[in-house]
Amino acid sequence: MALRRAITKRLIDGYKCVRPSNTKILRHYMTSSNLTDPIMAIRIESVSPPRREEATSVTGLSVSETKKLLRMYQMEKVKARLREIPKNSVSYWEFVQICCETCGNNDEQGSQMAQSLDHAGSVVVLGDIVFLHPYQIAKSMAAMIHQTSALPNDPRKEELAQLETTKKCIDIKARRIVQAELYCGLGLLAAQTIGFMRLTFWELSWDVMEPICFFVTSLHFLLGYYFFLRTSTEPSFEGFYQQRFKTKQKKLMESHGFDFLRYTELNSLFTPLACKSEVSTV
């Protein structure tokens, strides 16, 4: 009888927690006079207390929302850690290690955090390098686009026009100087020829002037060879003219403060199809 009362008390305490399908078995047991019949009929899982369902909310938030808030907190913590780094870029391994340390030394969560920051645009991952300040890259790209794009009313066109005017004046002046040098060379050659004629037919004889003419010709050949070694230009009249023109042009640009690199940049921007030969390399 004591065993029957103990079992009955336990069933009454858990009566409210039992599924409706098992109430008939409990009633049958409580009204039955034979103890063994209901015990054999009742299944163990029907009298065991029900499993507690996993809590789906914490202070009004669901589990997914709580995980989302925790992830946002970790992400902001990683961003704050990255802002403390004085360098503009780090290796991808260092970046993942920082994410892992913030996530409690969890490698899997650290890798997911690194990918999330990359997808969100908080960092820029290029190969094995992670740029920590994407806004700087954005500014650089905007500056490059601004420099390489021409607008209808771009003020740089006026700057290019002024540079072209200055360059034309410099080219004209350099061409005049080179032409003056060439005329001086022509006068020296004419004087040399007249002098050799005078020495050959009036002052001396051909027997004396022949070796002198040979050595003078050899000296001219040596000068042409030396010109080729210095300038890598064919020792011709045209090659000599172009080399002297470039030299004088460079000196005049330096004296006038002409920015040749800026001129080349603007010229390639507004006249991209212009022939490269139109802009001489200084």
C-alpha positions in Angstrom: 0.0 0.0 0.0 2.9 2.4 0.7 4.3 1.8 -2.7 0.9 2.4 -4.3 0.5 5.7 -2.5 4.0 6.9 -3.5 3.4 6.1 -7.1 -0.1 7.7 -7.0 1.3 10.9 -5.5 4.0 11.2 -8.2 1.5 10.7 -10.9 -0.8 13.4 -9.5 2.0 15.9 -9.3 2.9 15.4 -13.0 -0.7 15.0 -14.1 -0.9 18.5 -15.5 2.3 18.1 -17.6 1.2 14.8 -19.3 -0.2 14.9 -22.8 -3.9 14.4 -23.2 -3.4 11.1 -24.9 -2.1 9.6 -21.6 -4.9 10.8 -19.3 -7.0 7.7 -20.0 -4.1 5.5 -18.9 -3.7 7.4 -15.6 -7.4 7.3 -14.9 -7.4 3.6 -15.5 -4.5 3.1 -13.2 -6.1 5.2 -10.4 -9.4 3.3 -10.6 -8.0 -0.1 -11.1 -7.7 -2.6 -8.2 -4.9 -4.5 -9.7 -1.5 -2.8 -9.4 0.3 -4.7 -12.1 -2.1 -4.1 -14.9 -1.7 -0.3 -15.2 2.0 -0.5 -14.6 2.4 -2.8 -17.6 0.2 -0.5 -19.7 1.9 2.8 -18.9 4.9 3.7 -21.0 7.9 5.2 -19.4 8.0 8.3 -21.6 4.3 9.0 -20.8 5.0 9.4 -17.1 8.3 11.1 -17.3 8.2 14.9 -17.0 8.2 16.7 -20.3 11.3 18.2 -21.8 11.8 21.9 -21.3 11.8 23.8 -24.5 14.8 25.9 -25.3 14.3 29.5 -24.4 13.6 31.4 -27.6 13.9 34.9 -26.1 16.0 36.9 -23.8 14.5 40.1 -22.4 12.1 40.3 -25.4 14.8 39.4 -28.0 14.9 36.2 -30.0 18.0 34.0 -30.1 18.8 35.1 -33.7 18.5 38.8 -32.7 20.7 38.3 -29.7 23.4 36.6 -31.9 23.1 39.5 -34.3 23.7 42.1 -31.6 26.7 40.1 -30.3 28.1 39.9 -33.8 27.7 43.7 -34.3 29.4 44.3 -31.0 32.4 42.1 -32.0 32.5 43.8 -35.4 32.7 47.3 -33.8 35.3 46.0 -31.4 37.4 44.8 -34.3 37.0 48.2 -36.1 38.1 50.0 -33.0 41.1 47.8 -32.8 42.0 48.4 -36.5 41.7 52.2 -36.0 44.4 52.0 -33.3 46.9 50.6 -35.8 49.1 53.5 -37.2 49.9 51.7 -40.4 47.7 52.0 -43.5 47.9 48.3 -44.3 48.7 44.9 -42.7 49.0 41.4 -43.9 46.0 39.2 -44.2 47.4 36.8 -41.5 47.7 39.7 -39.0 44.2 40.8 -39.9 42.7 37.4 -39.2 44.7 37.1 -35.9 43.1 40.4 -34.7 39.7 39.1 -35.6 40.3 35.8 -33.8 41.5 37.6 -30.6 38.4 39.8 -30.6 36.2 36.7 -31.0 37.7 34.9 -28.0 40.5 33.1 -29.9 38.0 31.3 -32.1 39.6 30.6 -35.4 36.3 29.9 -37.2 34.5 33.0 -35.9 37.6 35.1 -36.6 37.7 33.9 -40.3 34.0 34.7 -40.6 34.5 38.1 -39.1 37.3 38.9 -41.5 35.2 37.9 -44.5 32.3 40.0 -43.1 34.4 43.1 -42.7 35.7 42.6 -46.3 32.2 42.2 -47.7 30.9 45.2 -45.7 33.7 47.5 -47.1 35.2 48.2 -43.7 38.5 47.0 -45.1 39.9 46.3 -48.6 41.5 43.0 -49.1 43.8 42.8 -52.2 45.7 39.5 -52.3 47.7 39.2 -49.1 47.4 42.9 -48.2 44.6 44.4 -46.2 44.1 48.1 -46.5 42.6 49.5 -43.2 41.4 52.9 -44.5 39.1 52.3 -47.5 38.2 56.0 -47.6 41.8 56.9 -48.5 41.6 54.5 -51.5 38.3 56.1 -52.5 39.9 59.5 -52.4 42.9 58.3 -54.4 40.6 56.7 -57.0 38.4 59.9 -57.2 41.6 62.0 -57.7 42.8 59.7 -60.5 39.4 59.8 -62.2 39.3 63.5 -61.9 42.8 63.8 -63.4 42.2 61.4 -66.2 38.7 62.7 -67.3 38.2 65.9 -69.3 35.2 68.1 -68.7 33.7 70.5 -71.3 34.6 73.6 -69.2 37.7 72.2 -67.6 40.0 75.0 -66.3 43.0 72.9 -67.1 42.4 73.6 -70.8 43.4 77.2 -70.2 46.5 76.0 -68.4 47.4 73.7 -71.3 46.9 76.6 -73.8 49.3 78.8 -71.8 51.9 76.0 -71.6 51.6 75.4 -75.4 52.1 79.1 -76.0 55.2 79.1 -73.8 56.5 75.9 -75.4 56.1 77.4 -78.9 58.2 80.4 -77.9 60.9 78.2 -76.4 60.9 75.9 -79.5 61.3 78.9 -81.8 64.1 80.4 -79.7 65.9 77.0 -79.5 65.6 76.5 -83.3 67.1 79.9 -84.0 70.1 79.1 -81.7 70.7 75.8 -83.3 70.5 77.2 -86.8 73.0 79.9 -85.8 75.4 77.2 -84.5 75.0 75.3 -87.8 75.7 78.4 -89.8 78.8 78.9 -87.7 79.9 75.3 -88.4 79.3 75.9 -92.1 81.6 78.9 -92.0 84.3 77.0 -90.2 84.2 74.2 -92.8 84.3 76.8 -95.6 87.3 78.5 -94.0 89.0 75.2 -93.5 88.5 74.3 -97.2 89.7 77.7 -98.4 92.8 77.5 -96.1 93.7 74.0 -97.3 93.4 75.2 -100.9 95.7 78.2 -100.2 98.3 76.0 -98.6 98.1 73.4 -101.3 98.5 75.5 -104.4 100.3 78.7 -103.1 102.1 78.2 -99.8 103.0 74.5 -99.8 102.7 71.5 -102.1 100.4 68.5 -102.3 103.1 66.3 -100.9 103.0 68.3 -97.7 99.2 68.8 -97.5 98.2 65.2 -98.3 99.1 63.8 -94.8 97.6 66.9 -93.1 94.3 66.4 -94.9 94.3 62.7 -94.0 94.8 63.4 -90.3 92.1 66.2 -90.3 89.7 63.8 -91.9 90.5 61.1 -89.3 89.9 63.7 -86.6 86.4 64.5 -88.1 85.7 60.7 -88.0 86.7 60.5 -84.4 84.5 63.4 -83.5 81.5 61.7 -85.2 82.2 58.5 -83.4 82.4 60.3 -80.0 79.1 62.0 -80.8 77.5 58.6 -81.4 78.8 57.3 -78.1 77.5 60.2 -76.1 74.0 60.5 -77.7 73.3 57.1 -79.3 72.3 59.1 -82.4 73.5 58.5 -85.9 76.4 61.0 -86.6 74.6 62.9 -89.4 73.5 66.4 -90.0 70.0 65.7 -89.0 71.1 63.8 -85.9 73.3 66.6 -84.9 70.5 69.1 -85.4 68.0 67.1 -83.3 70.4 66.6 -80.5 71.4 70.2 -80.3 67.8 71.3 -80.5 66.8 69.1 -77.5 69.8 70.3 -75.5 68.9 74.0 -76.1 65.2 73.3 -75.5 65.9 71.8 -72.1 68.1 74.7 -71.0 65.5 77.2 -72.1 62.7 75.3 -70.3 64.8 75.4 -67.1 65.5 79.1 -67.4 61.8 79.9 -68.1 60.5 77.6 -65.3 58.5 75.5 -67.8 56.9 72.3 -66.3 57.4 69.8 -69.0 55.9 66.9 -67.0 52.7 68.9 -66.4 52.5 69.8 -70.1 52.9 66.1 -71.1 50.2 65.1 -68.6 47.7 67.7 -69.9 48.5 67.1 -73.5 47.9 63.3 -73.1 44.6 64.1 -71.3 43.0 66.4 -73.8 44.7 65.1 -76.9 44.9 61.3 -76.3 45.2 60.5 -80.0 48.0 62.9 -80.6 51.2 61.4 -82.1 53.9 60.9 -79.6 56.4 62.5 -81.9 54.7 65.8 -81.5 55.9 65.9 -77.8 59.7 65.7 -77.8 61.2 63.9 -74.8 63.5 66.1 -72.8 
